[in-house]
Amino acid sequence: MSNPNKNYARKPDEISIRALLLKAWEYFLFVLKRWYLIGILTTSLGILQYRKISKVKPTYPANVQLSVLPHKIEKEFKTLIQIYTRLLNSKMLMRELLLEKIDSIPTDSLLINRYLQVYYDHKPEDLDPDIPIGFLFEHDTIPDFTLQESKVFKLILDKVSTPVGGHADGFVSFGIDEKLGVIAISTSTPDPELSLIIIDFLLGKTIERIDRNTLFSPQVAYEEMAAETDSLADNYRRLYYDLNKSRDTYERYLKQPDSLISEPYRKSMHNKILKLEVEAEINKTGYLASLEQLKGAKIDMDNETVLMQLIDKTLPPIDYYKPSAKMAAVKGGIGGFALALFLIVSFKLFKDVLREVDEDGDQEEKESEKKEETPPVVWYRQIWLKLRGLVTRPISFVRAKLAEIKLPRLRKGKDSED
């Protein structure tokens, strides 16, 4: 069984808490020594944001919130809300908005002309550069537009129906809450009256579009049934009038003396009255049956009708909106501080990585040089020993043989000397 108190050697890649704290202190001192960089970036971005926001002109936002609930809470409720919002958030509605006629002096004009005039007066920089200054529409229908009017109309339509981020205004946006069934419509323009006109128009068109697209089939059936019921009612009234008229004529005829009454004519009048009574009764029965069917169609249409309730709507006078320049300066300073801190820490981290890479490279280079130097020495020495052995062995053998040959001669010379 292993000992739980056994101390294992720390791996080279691990770091102790002490080393971590020392490294954090080292980074803190490195950042602190470069406080001037942080101050420069923080101040610069704060001033830039302050000057940018201080130049933004005020706008007048307006919004409306509408609750859309069907009588029958179905599983497809979210889908219905999405369909309603998709119908509203279409360029067809924006076309109707721009071509709407509004009351103005001296004559009624298009809303798009009022829109252009407001931006000419307050924010000409927010309009597309391709729109000539002072341009207004002369025609009120798209087929009658000139080439210039069609181009300007497309530019304004894209601006109104395409929300732009930042502080741009002049567009319409639709929000949706699928769970609660709330549709929110909002807009913002430099003129409070124009904002209210756009919101009022969109509210009416929203209710109209939801009714029309929700009750299409039930409403068609109801209208057909209502037309048939009205026709039966008219026939019944006509027959009932003829019946009463014939009865009055027949009663006046019977009051005459018997000598003036013709029996064949009396019988024909009587038969006519009976015939009219039968036709009137048949039409009455059909009318009452159609009326009951009409009531049933009305109930079905009411079951399909969505329940729309106005939750909130901007009322005059509208308070203008302008972003706070001081808050923008604070946010810009925070952003500059974060950017400076990121750059300094990144620079320090980059330097540390390069130093560690250089140290590891030098150590590996030394180890590789040592390994490269040792094998060649051993290799050359072994070769030298082998070559020397191959050369010295024959020489030693020859010397030994020569020594054996010279020794007798030396001995003979020594004997003769003696």
Secondary structure, 3 states (H helix, E strand, C coil): CCCCCCCCCCCCCCCCHHHHHHHHHHHHHHHHHCHHHHHHHHHHHHHHHHHHHHCCCCEEEEEEEEEEEECCCCCCHHHHHHHHHHHHCCHHHHHHHHCCEECCCCCCEEHHHHHHHHHHHCCHHHCCCCCCCCCCCCCCCHHHCCHHHHHHHHHHHHHHHCCCCCCCCCCEEEEEECCCCEEEEEEEECCHHHHHHHHHHHHHHHHHHHHHHHCHHHHHHHHHHHHHHHHHHHHHHHHHHHHHHHHHHHHHHHCCCHHHCCHHHHHHHHHHHHHHHHHHHHHHHHHHHHHHHHHHHHHHHHHHCEEEEEEEECCCCCCCECCCHHHHHHHHHHHHHHHHHHHHHHHHHHHHHHHHHHHHHHHHHHHHHHHHHHHHHHHHHHHHHHHHHHHHHHHHHHHHHHHHHHHHHHHHHHHHHC
